[in-house]
Amino acid sequence: MPGCMTVNEMKNALVAGVDIVKLFPSNQFEPTIISSIHAPLPQVTIMPSGGVNSENLLDWFQAGAEVVSVGGELTDTKNDTTLMAQRYIEKLKELSK
């Protein structure tokens, strides 16, 4: 899955046949970047990666992400992985309310 930062890179990834484009590193953007990308490329499925965490997870989905990539918070040895996973599940449940 290609990591892209620009609309042109995303366009090239779509031409190459990808189904999902990884917006990487997403911590360089606000979630509202998705609507800016969808203006010229409404067909692109964007997966923010790099900087997605339990605090901004809902922001990314509410901005139009169909899938996200999380890792740092889940794999940080300072965190209990099970508790972090439960936190993500609870956040995701908020989307369906």
Biopython code that builds the backbone (N, CA, C, O; Angstrom):
import numpy as np
from Bio.PDB.StructureBuilder import StructureBuilder

atoms = [
    (1, "MET", "N", (0.855, -1.166, 0.000)),
    (1, "MET", "CA", (0.000, 0.000, 0.000)),
    (1, "MET", "C", (0.906, 1.235, 0.000)),
    (1, "MET", "O", (1.721, 1.408, 0.906)),
    (2, "PRO", "N", (0.767, 2.066, -0.987)),
    (2, "PRO", "CA", (1.657, 3.220, -1.073)),
    (2, "PRO", "C", (1.317, 4.289, -0.036)),
    (2, "PRO", "O", (0.148, 4.556, 0.245)),
    (3, "GLY", "N", (2.353, 4.884, 0.517)),
    (3, "GLY", "CA", (2.176, 6.028, 1.397)),
    (3, "GLY", "C", (2.272, 7.291, 0.556)),
    (3, "GLY", "O", (3.274, 7.514, -0.124)),
    (4, "CYS", "N", (1.246, 8.107, 0.601)),
    (4, "CYS", "CA", (1.199, 9.301, -0.241)),
    (4, "CYS", "C", (0.925, 10.538, 0.614)),
    (4, "CYS", "O", (0.221, 10.482, 1.622)),
    (5, "MET", "N", (1.511, 11.659, 0.173)),
    (5, "MET", "CA", (1.267, 12.931, 0.852)),
    (5, "MET", "C", (0.575, 13.955, -0.047)),
    (5, "MET", "O", (0.026, 14.938, 0.450)),
    (6, "THR", "N", (0.594, 13.740, -1.350)),
    (6, "THR", "CA", (0.030, 14.733, -2.266)),
    (6, "THR", "C", (-1.050, 14.115, -3.141)),
    (6, "THR", "O", (-1.117, 12.898, -3.312)),
    (7, "VAL", "N", (-1.886, 14.978, -3.686)),
    (7, "VAL", "CA", (-2.932, 14.523, -4.601)),
    (7, "VAL", "C", (-2.300, 13.859, -5.822)),
    (7, "VAL", "O", (-2.807, 12.850, -6.311)),
    (8, "ASN", "N", (-1.208, 14.414, -6.313)),
    (8, "ASN", "CA", (-0.550, 13.820, -7.478)),
    (8, "ASN", "C", (-0.044, 12.412, -7.173)),
    (8, "ASN", "O", (-0.202, 11.508, -7.994)),
    (9, "GLU", "N", (0.558, 12.219, -6.012)),
    (9, "GLU", "CA", (1.006, 10.876, -5.633)),
    (9, "GLU", "C", (-0.182, 9.922, -5.529)),
    (9, "GLU", "O", (-0.080, 8.760, -5.925)),
    (10, "MET", "N", (-1.293, 10.400, -5.006)),
    (10, "MET", "CA", (-2.492, 9.568, -4.890)),
    (10, "MET", "C", (-3.047, 9.228, -6.263)),
    (10, "MET", "O", (-3.469, 8.097, -6.505)),
    (11, "LYS", "N", (-3.047, 10.208, -7.163)),
    (11, "LYS", "CA", (-3.505, 9.962, -8.531)),
    (11, "LYS", "C", (-2.656, 8.876, -9.181)),
    (11, "LYS", "O", (-3.191, 7.970, -9.819)),
    (12, "ASN", "N", (-1.351, 8.961, -9.024)),
    (12, "ASN", "CA", (-0.454, 7.949, -9.583)),
    (12, "ASN", "C", (-0.698, 6.575, -8.964)),
    (12, "ASN", "O", (-0.630, 5.558, -9.654)),
    (13, "ALA", "N", (-0.978, 6.549, -7.675)),
    (13, "ALA", "CA", (-1.270, 5.279, -7.009)),
    (13, "ALA", "C", (-2.553, 4.665, -7.562)),
    (13, "ALA", "O", (-2.620, 3.454, -7.772)),
    (14, "LEU", "N", (-3.568, 5.490, -7.799)),
    (14, "LEU", "CA", (-4.814, 4.985, -8.376)),
    (14, "LEU", "C", (-4.591, 4.438, -9.780)),
    (14, "LEU", "O", (-5.122, 3.385, -10.134)),
    (15, "VAL", "N", (-3.808, 5.152, -10.575)),
    (15, "VAL", "CA", (-3.488, 4.690, -11.935)),
    (15, "VAL", "C", (-2.772, 3.343, -11.872)),
    (15, "VAL", "O", (-2.969, 2.489, -12.736)),
    (16, "ALA", "N", (-1.940, 3.157, -10.844)),
    (16, "ALA", "CA", (-1.211, 1.900, -10.683)),
    (16, "ALA", "C", (-2.117, 0.764, -10.209)),
    (16, "ALA", "O", (-1.716, -0.400, -10.220)),
    (17, "GLY", "N", (-3.346, 1.107, -9.789)),
    (17, "GLY", "CA", (-4.313, 0.070, -9.457)),
    (17, "GLY", "C", (-4.560, -0.184, -7.979)),
    (17, "GLY", "O", (-5.170, -1.195, -7.632)),
    (18, "VAL", "N", (-4.108, 0.695, -7.101)),
    (18, "VAL", "CA", (-4.344, 0.453, -5.682)),
    (18, "VAL", "C", (-5.807, 0.703, -5.320)),
    (18, "VAL", "O", (-6.493, 1.498, -5.963)),
    (19, "ASP", "N", (-6.266, 0.020, -4.293)),
    (19, "ASP", "CA", (-7.630, 0.202, -3.808)),
    (19, "ASP", "C", (-7.704, 1.209, -2.673)),
    (19, "ASP", "O", (-8.698, 1.921, -2.520)),
    (20, "ILE", "N", (-6.637, 1.262, -1.875)),
    (20, "ILE", "CA", (-6.578, 2.157, -0.725)),
    (20, "ILE", "C", (-5.253, 2.890, -0.754)),
    (20, "ILE", "O", (-4.204, 2.292, -0.993)),
    (21, "VAL", "N", (-5.306, 4.187, -0.512)),
    (21, "VAL", "CA", (-4.094, 4.996, -0.454)),
    (21, "VAL", "C", (-3.839, 5.359, 1.005)),
    (21, "VAL", "O", (-4.728, 5.844, 1.706)),
    (22, "LYS", "N", (-2.621, 5.117, 1.441)),
    (22, "LYS", "CA", (-2.232, 5.458, 2.811)),
    (22, "LYS", "C", (-1.762, 6.907, 2.843)),
    (22, "LYS", "O", (-0.777, 7.259, 2.195)),
    (23, "LEU", "N", (-2.469, 7.749, 3.598)),
    (23, "LEU", "CA", (-2.048, 9.127, 3.817)),
    (23, "LEU", "C", (-0.986, 9.080, 4.907)),
    (23, "LEU", "O", (-1.294, 8.889, 6.083)),
    (24, "PHE", "N", (0.268, 9.256, 4.501)),
    (24, "PHE", "CA", (1.381, 9.072, 5.428)),
    (24, "PHE", "C", (2.421, 10.150, 5.265)),
    (24, "PHE", "O", (2.797, 10.481, 4.141)),
    (25, "PRO", "N", (2.881, 10.688, 6.331)),
    (25, "PRO", "CA", (2.405, 10.533, 7.712)),
    (25, "PRO", "C", (1.226, 11.470, 7.983)),
    (25, "PRO", "O", (1.306, 12.676, 7.749)),
    (26, "SER", "N", (0.163, 10.905, 8.465)),
    (26, "SER", "CA", (-1.055, 11.699, 8.640)),
    (26, "SER", "C", (-0.925, 12.729, 9.754)),
    (26, "SER", "O", (-1.724, 13.664, 9.819)),
    (27, "ASN", "N", (0.057, 12.580, 10.626)),
    (27, "ASN", "CA", (0.210, 13.576, 11.685)),
    (27, "ASN", "C", (0.711, 14.918, 11.140)),
    (27, "ASN", "O", (0.835, 15.880, 11.898)),
    (28, "GLN", "N", (0.997, 14.992, 9.858)),
    (28, "GLN", "CA", (1.380, 16.249, 9.220)),
    (28, "GLN", "C", (0.163, 17.017, 8.703)),
    (28, "GLN", "O", (0.299, 18.111, 8.154)),
    (29, "PHE", "N", (-1.028, 16.438, 8.881)),
    (29, "PHE", "CA", (-2.263, 17.008, 8.353)),
    (29, "PHE", "C", (-3.346, 17.031, 9.418)),
    (29, "PHE", "O", (-3.278, 16.310, 10.414)),
    (30, "GLU", "N", (-4.335, 17.866, 9.191)),
    (30, "GLU", "CA", (-5.571, 17.825, 9.969)),
    (30, "GLU", "C", (-6.517, 16.867, 9.252)),
    (30, "GLU", "O", (-6.399, 16.692, 8.039)),
    (31, "PRO", "N", (-7.446, 16.246, 9.963)),
    (31, "PRO", "CA", (-8.390, 15.341, 9.306)),
    (31, "PRO", "C", (-9.166, 15.984, 8.145)),
    (31, "PRO", "O", (-9.582, 15.282, 7.223)),
    (32, "THR", "N", (-9.360, 17.274, 8.180)),
    (32, "THR", "CA", (-10.097, 17.946, 7.110)),
    (32, "THR", "C", (-9.391, 17.850, 5.754)),
    (32, "THR", "O", (-9.986, 18.181, 4.729)),
    (33, "ILE", "N", (-8.149, 17.406, 5.737)),
    (33, "ILE", "CA", (-7.434, 17.235, 4.467)),
    (33, "ILE", "C", (-8.176, 16.247, 3.561)),
    (33, "ILE", "O", (-8.065, 16.318, 2.337)),
    (34, "ILE", "N", (-8.921, 15.341, 4.159)),
    (34, "ILE", "CA", (-9.628, 14.333, 3.359)),
    (34, "ILE", "C", (-10.601, 14.987, 2.392)),
    (34, "ILE", "O", (-10.666, 14.594, 1.227)),
    (35, "SER", "N", (-11.361, 15.978, 2.851)),
    (35, "SER", "CA", (-12.305, 16.633, 1.933)),
    (35, "SER", "C", (-11.560, 17.391, 0.849)),
    (35, "SER", "O", (-12.048, 17.488, -0.277)),
    (36, "SER", "N", (-10.404, 17.923, 1.159)),
    (36, "SER", "CA", (-9.601, 18.614, 0.142)),
    (36, "SER", "C", (-9.092, 17.639, -0.911)),
    (36, "SER", "O", (-9.036, 17.968, -2.096)),
    (37, "ILE", "N", (-8.726, 16.449, -0.480)),
    (37, "ILE", "CA", (-8.268, 15.417, -1.418)),
    (37, "ILE", "C", (-9.431, 14.894, -2.247)),
    (37, "ILE", "O", (-9.284, 14.643, -3.443)),
    (38, "HIS", "N", (-10.590, 14.730, -1.610)),
    (38, "HIS", "CA", (-11.756, 14.196, -2.328)),
    (38, "HIS", "C", (-12.303, 15.167, -3.372)),
    (38, "HIS", "O", (-13.042, 14.754, -4.266)),
    (39, "ALA", "N", (-11.954, 16.451, -3.273)),
    (39, "ALA", "CA", (-12.425, 17.398, -4.292)),
    (39, "ALA", "C", (-11.942, 16.979, -5.679)),
    (39, "ALA", "O", (-12.771, 16.839, -6.578)),
    (40, "PRO", "N", (-10.646, 16.772, -5.897)),
    (40, "PRO", "CA", (-10.204, 16.322, -7.222)),
    (40, "PRO", "C", (-10.237, 14.805, -7.396)),
    (40, "PRO", "O", (-10.261, 14.317, -8.526)),
    (41, "LEU", "N", (-10.238, 14.055, -6.297)),
    (41, "LEU", "CA", (-10.195, 12.583, -6.369)),
    (41, "LEU", "C", (-11.289, 11.973, -5.485)),
    (41, "LEU", "O", (-10.983, 11.342, -4.474)),
    (42, "PRO", "N", (-12.551, 12.155, -5.854)),
    (42, "PRO", "CA", (-13.631, 11.663, -4.986)),
    (42, "PRO", "C", (-13.648, 10.142, -4.841)),
    (42, "PRO", "O", (-14.236, 9.616, -3.896)),
    (43, "GLN", "N", (-13.016, 9.444, -5.760)),
    (43, "GLN", "CA", (-13.049, 7.983, -5.750)),
    (43, "GLN", "C", (-11.994, 7.352, -4.844)),
    (43, "GLN", "O", (-12.026, 6.142, -4.624)),
    (44, "VAL", "N", (-11.067, 8.137, -4.318)),
    (44, "VAL", "CA", (-9.970, 7.564, -3.562)),
    (44, "VAL", "C", (-10.400, 7.203, -2.136)),
    (44, "VAL", "O", (-11.052, 7.990, -1.450)),
    (45, "THR", "N", (-10.023, 6.004, -1.712)),
    (45, "THR", "CA", (-10.216, 5.567, -0.334)),
    (45, "THR", "C", (-8.925, 5.882, 0.409)),
    (45, "THR", "O", (-7.855, 5.392, 0.048)),
    (46, "ILE", "N", (-9.032, 6.698, 1.443)),
    (46, "ILE", "CA", (-7.860, 7.180, 2.161)),
    (46, "ILE", "C", (-7.768, 6.519, 3.523)),
    (46, "ILE", "O", (-8.742, 6.462, 4.273)),
    (47, "MET", "N", (-6.566, 6.017, 3.830)),
    (47, "MET", "CA", (-6.283, 5.428, 5.134)),
    (47, "MET", "C", (-5.211, 6.272, 5.820)),
    (47, "MET", "O", (-4.030, 6.146, 5.495)),
    (48, "PRO", "N", (-5.603, 7.132, 6.768)),
    (48, "PRO", "CA", (-4.592, 7.870, 7.512)),
    (48, "PRO", "C", (-3.708, 6.902, 8.303)),
    (48, "PRO", "O", (-4.197, 5.940, 8.897)),
    (49, "SER", "N", (-2.423, 7.166, 8.301)),
    (49, "SER", "CA", (-1.457, 6.311, 9.001)),
    (49, "SER", "C", (-0.310, 7.183, 9.497)),
    (49, "SER", "O", (0.160, 8.080, 8.796)),
    (50, "GLY", "N", (0.120, 6.904, 10.700)),
    (50, "GLY", "CA", (1.210, 7.694, 11.272)),
    (50, "GLY", "C", (0.648, 8.868, 12.043)),
    (50, "GLY", "O", (0.486, 9.958, 11.495)),
    (51, "GLY", "N", (0.353, 8.652, 13.299)),
    (51, "GLY", "CA", (-0.203, 9.722, 14.113)),
    (51, "GLY", "C", (-1.656, 9.529, 14.478)),
    (51, "GLY", "O", (-2.206, 10.332, 15.232)),
    (52, "VAL", "N", (-2.298, 8.488, 13.968)),
    (52, "VAL", "CA", (-3.683, 8.210, 14.367)),
    (52, "VAL", "C", (-3.624, 7.573, 15.751)),
    (52, "VAL", "O", (-2.853, 6.643, 15.986)),
    (53, "ASN", "N", (-4.446, 8.084, 16.659)),
    (53, "ASN", "CA", (-4.462, 7.544, 18.012)),
    (53, "ASN", "C", (-5.885, 7.585, 18.566)),
    (53, "ASN", "O", (-6.817, 8.008, 17.882)),
    (54, "SER", "N", (-6.036, 7.142, 19.805)),
    (54, "SER", "CA", (-7.383, 7.075, 20.382)),
    (54, "SER", "C", (-8.006, 8.453, 20.584)),
    (54, "SER", "O", (-9.226, 8.571, 20.700)),
    (55, "GLU", "N", (-7.186, 9.483, 20.626)),
    (55, "GLU", "CA", (-7.718, 10.836, 20.803)),
    (55, "GLU", "C", (-8.239, 11.445, 19.501)),
    (55, "GLU", "O", (-9.168, 12.251, 19.536)),
    (56, "ASN", "N", (-7.667, 11.080, 18.362)),
    (56, "ASN", "CA", (-8.103, 11.687, 17.095)),
    (56, "ASN", "C", (-8.776, 10.699, 16.144)),
    (56, "ASN", "O", (-9.134, 11.062, 15.024)),
    (57, "LEU", "N", (-8.944, 9.472, 16.581)),
    (57, "LEU", "CA", (-9.549, 8.421, 15.753)),
    (57, "LEU", "C", (-10.894, 8.846, 15.166)),
    (57, "LEU", "O", (-11.121, 8.727, 13.962)),
    (58, "LEU", "N", (-11.773, 9.338, 16.019)),
    (58, "LEU", "CA", (-13.114, 9.735, 15.549)),
    (58, "LEU", "C", (-13.049, 10.903, 14.586)),
    (58, "LEU", "O", (-13.834, 10.978, 13.641)),
    (59, "ASP", "N", (-12.112, 11.820, 14.822)),
    (59, "ASP", "CA", (-11.967, 12.965, 13.917)),
    (59, "ASP", "C", (-11.673, 12.489, 12.491)),
    (59, "ASP", "O", (-12.230, 13.015, 11.527)),
    (60, "TRP", "N", (-10.796, 11.494, 12.368)),
    (60, "TRP", "CA", (-10.455, 10.995, 11.035)),
    (60, "TRP", "C", (-11.656, 10.339, 10.357)),
    (60, "TRP", "O", (-11.902, 10.567, 9.172)),
    (61, "PHE", "N", (-12.403, 9.528, 11.103)),
    (61, "PHE", "CA", (-13.585, 8.896, 10.507)),
    (61, "PHE", "C", (-14.643, 9.932, 10.163)),
    (61, "PHE", "O", (-15.250, 9.865, 9.094)),
    (62, "GLN", "N", (-14.868, 10.874, 11.043)),
    (62, "GLN", "CA", (-15.879, 11.897, 10.781)),
    (62, "GLN", "C", (-15.486, 12.788, 9.606)),
    (62, "GLN", "O", (-16.347, 13.392, 8.966)),
    (63, "ALA", "N", (-14.207, 12.867, 9.327)),
    (63, "ALA", "CA", (-13.731, 13.670, 8.191)),
    (63, "ALA", "C", (-13.812, 12.907, 6.873)),
    (63, "ALA", "O", (-13.616, 13.496, 5.810)),
    (64, "GLY", "N", (-14.096, 11.605, 6.924)),
    (64, "GLY", "CA", (-14.264, 10.848, 5.688)),
    (64, "GLY", "C", (-13.355, 9.655, 5.497)),
    (64, "GLY", "O", (-13.436, 8.986, 4.466)),
    (65, "ALA", "N", (-12.491, 9.365, 6.458)),
    (65, "ALA", "CA", (-11.662, 8.162, 6.341)),
    (65, "ALA", "C", (-12.568, 6.935, 6.421)),
    (65, "ALA", "O", (-13.487, 6.886, 7.239)),
    (66, "GLU", "N", (-12.305, 5.960, 5.577)),
    (66, "GLU", "CA", (-13.078, 4.724, 5.619)),
    (66, "GLU", "C", (-12.372, 3.660, 6.441)),
    (66, "GLU", "O", (-12.989, 2.697, 6.896)),
    (67, "VAL", "N", (-11.079, 3.844, 6.624)),
    (67, "VAL", "CA", (-10.245, 2.925, 7.402)),
    (67, "VAL", "C", (-9.072, 3.742, 7.925)),
    (67, "VAL", "O", (-8.668, 4.719, 7.294)),
    (68, "VAL", "N", (-8.525, 3.353, 9.063)),
    (68, "VAL", "CA", (-7.345, 4.027, 9.608)),
    (68, "VAL", "C", (-6.312, 2.972, 9.987)),
    (68, "VAL", "O", (-6.623, 1.792, 10.149)),
    (69, "SER", "N", (-5.082, 3.434, 10.121)),
    (69, "SER", "CA", (-3.997, 2.575, 10.573)),
    (69, "SER", "C", (-3.526, 3.094, 11.923)),
    (69, "SER", "O", (-3.167, 4.264, 12.056)),
    (70, "VAL", "N", (-3.528, 2.227, 12.914)),
    (70, "VAL", "CA", (-3.015, 2.601, 14.232)),
    (70, "VAL", "C", (-1.917, 1.629, 14.610)),
    (70, "VAL", "O", (-1.931, 0.472, 14.190)),
    (71, "GLY", "N", (-0.990, 2.087, 15.383)),
    (71, "GLY", "CA", (0.090, 1.195, 15.765)),
    (71, "GLY", "C", (0.855, 1.673, 16.969)),
    (71, "GLY", "O", (0.988, 0.941, 17.950)),
    (72, "GLY", "N", (1.363, 2.895, 16.915)),
    (72, "GLY", "CA", (2.236, 3.394, 17.962)),
    (72, "GLY", "C", (1.649, 3.272, 19.348)),
    (72, "GLY", "O", (2.317, 2.798, 20.266)),
    (73, "GLU", "N", (0.420, 3.691, 19.509)),
    (73, "GLU", "CA", (-0.230, 3.651, 20.816)),
    (73, "GLU", "C", (-0.478, 2.208, 21.263)),
    (73, "GLU", "O", (-0.396, 1.896, 22.451)),
    (74, "LEU", "N", (-0.781, 1.336, 20.305)),
    (74, "LEU", "CA", (-1.044, -0.070, 20.638)),
    (74, "LEU", "C", (0.226, -0.841, 20.973)),
    (74, "LEU", "O", (0.197, -1.759, 21.793)),
    (75, "THR", "N", (1.317, -0.482, 20.357)),
    (75, "THR", "CA", (2.553, -1.237, 20.552)),
    (75, "THR", "C", (3.513, -0.591, 21.535)),
    (75, "THR", "O", (4.563, -1.162, 21.832)),
    (76, "ASP", "N", (3.180, 0.578, 22.042)),
    (76, "ASP", "CA", (4.023, 1.255, 23.024)),
    (76, "ASP", "C", (4.080, 0.401, 24.293)),
    (76, "ASP", "O", (3.044, 0.077, 24.873)),
    (77, "THR", "N", (5.275, 0.042, 24.716)),
    (77, "THR", "CA", (5.430, -0.831, 25.880)),
    (77, "THR", "C", (4.957, -0.172, 27.168)),
    (77, "THR", "O", (4.784, -0.856, 28.176)),
    (78, "LYS", "N", (4.744, 1.153, 27.159)),
    (78, "LYS", "CA", (4.223, 1.846, 28.342)),
    (78, "LYS", "C", (2.718, 1.619, 28.504)),
    (78, "LYS", "O", (2.162, 1.845, 29.579)),
    (79, "ASN", "N", (2.067, 1.174, 27.436)),
    (79, "ASN", "CA", (0.619, 0.970, 27.455)),
    (79, "ASN", "C", (0.281, -0.507, 27.548)),
    (79, "ASN", "O", (1.016, -1.357, 27.045)),
    (80, "ASP", "N", (-0.831, -0.802, 28.192)),
    (80, "ASP", "CA", (-1.366, -2.163, 28.213)),
    (80, "ASP", "C", (-2.124, -2.357, 26.901)),
    (80, "ASP", "O", (-3.130, -1.691, 26.655)),
    (81, "THR", "N", (-1.647, -3.254, 26.075)),
    (81, "THR", "CA", (-2.223, -3.445, 24.738)),
    (81, "THR", "C", (-3.705, -3.778, 24.792)),
    (81, "THR", "O", (-4.481, -3.265, 23.985)),
    (82, "THR", "N", (-4.109, -4.621, 25.721)),
    (82, "THR", "CA", (-5.522, -5.002, 25.828)),
    (82, "THR", "C", (-6.379, -3.794, 26.189)),
    (82, "THR", "O", (-7.441, -3.584, 25.603)),
    (83, "LEU", "N", (-5.923, -3.010, 27.144)),
    (83, "LEU", "CA", (-6.690, -1.816, 27.533)),
    (83, "LEU", "C", (-6.760, -0.810, 26.392)),
    (83, "LEU", "O", (-7.794, -0.177, 26.178)),
    (84, "MET", "N", (-5.649, -0.664, 25.655)),
    (84, "MET", "CA", (-5.664, 0.264, 24.519)),
    (84, "MET", "C", (-6.637, -0.229, 23.444)),
    (84, "MET", "O", (-7.383, 0.567, 22.874)),
    (85, "ALA", "N", (-6.633, -1.511, 23.168)),
    (85, "ALA", "CA", (-7.558, -2.068, 22.172)),
    (85, "ALA", "C", (-9.001, -1.838, 22.602)),
    (85, "ALA", "O", (-9.853, -1.513, 21.775)),
    (86, "GLN", "N", (-9.275, -2.005, 23.883)),
    (86, "GLN", "CA", (-10.627, -1.753, 24.388)),
    (86, "GLN", "C", (-11.003, -0.282, 24.233)),
    (86, "GLN", "O", (-12.151, 0.043, 23.932)),
    (87, "ARG", "N", (-10.031, 0.604, 24.441)),
    (87, "ARG", "CA", (-10.290, 2.034, 24.263)),
    (87, "ARG", "C", (-10.673, 2.335, 22.814)),
    (87, "ARG", "O", (-11.593, 3.112, 22.556)),
    (88, "TYR", "N", (-9.962, 1.713, 21.872)),
    (88, "TYR", "CA", (-10.285, 1.897, 20.455)),
    (88, "TYR", "C", (-11.676, 1.366, 20.137)),
    (88, "TYR", "O", (-12.432, 2.002, 19.403)),
    (89, "ILE", "N", (-12.012, 0.222, 20.678)),
    (89, "ILE", "CA", (-13.338, -0.354, 20.436)),
    (89, "ILE", "C", (-14.425, 0.585, 20.951)),
    (89, "ILE", "O", (-15.424, 0.813, 20.269)),
    (90, "GLU", "N", (-14.235, 1.125, 22.143)),
    (90, "GLU", "CA", (-15.211, 2.066, 22.707)),
    (90, "GLU", "C", (-15.339, 3.313, 21.838)),
    (90, "GLU", "O", (-16.445, 3.806, 21.616)),
    (91, "LYS", "N", (-14.225, 3.818, 21.353)),
    (91, "LYS", "CA", (-14.272, 4.987, 20.470)),
    (91, "LYS", "C", (-15.043, 4.679, 19.197)),
    (91, "LYS", "O", (-15.865, 5.477, 18.748)),
    (92, "LEU", "N", (-14.769, 3.511, 18.617)),
    (92, "LEU", "CA", (-15.463, 3.134, 17.384)),
    (92, "LEU", "C", (-16.966, 2.963, 17.594)),
    (92, "LEU", "O", (-17.758, 3.245, 16.694)),
    (93, "LYS", "N", (-17.353, 2.507, 18.767)),
    (93, "LYS", "CA", (-18.787, 2.383, 19.077)),
    (93, "LYS", "C", (-19.460, 3.745, 19.047)),
    (93, "LYS", "O", (-20.644, 3.843, 18.723)),
    (94, "GLU", "N", (-18.724, 4.793, 19.378)),
    (94, "GLU", "CA", (-19.277, 6.141, 19.357)),
    (94, "GLU", "C", (-19.689, 6.562, 17.939)),
    (94, "GLU", "O", (-20.582, 7.393, 17.772)),
    (95, "LEU", "N", (-19.056, 6.001, 16.946)),
    (95, "LEU", "CA", (-19.412, 6.331, 15.555)),
    (95, "LEU", "C", (-20.811, 5.886, 15.197)),
    (95, "LEU", "O", (-21.472, 6.516, 14.371)),
    (96, "SER", "N", (-21.271, 4.814, 15.805)),
    (96, "SER", "CA", (-22.584, 4.278, 15.433)),
    (96, "SER", "C", (-23.715, 4.882, 16.268)),
    (96, "SER", "O", (-24.875, 4.508, 16.101)),
    (97, "LYS", "N", (-23.386, 5.800, 17.154)),
    (97, "LYS", "CA", (-24.435, 6.441, 17.980)),
    (97, "LYS", "C", (-25.128, 7.535, 17.214)),
    (97, "LYS", "O", (-26.032, 8.181, 17.743)),
]
sb = StructureBuilder()
sb.init_structure("model")
sb.init_model(0)
sb.init_chain("A")
sb.init_seg("    ")
for serial, (resi, resn, name, xyz) in enumerate(atoms, 1):
    if name == "N":
        sb.init_residue(resn, " ", resi, " ")
    sb.init_atom(name, np.array(xyz, "f"), 0.0, 1.0, " ", f" {name:<3s}", serial, name[0])
structure = sb.get_structure()
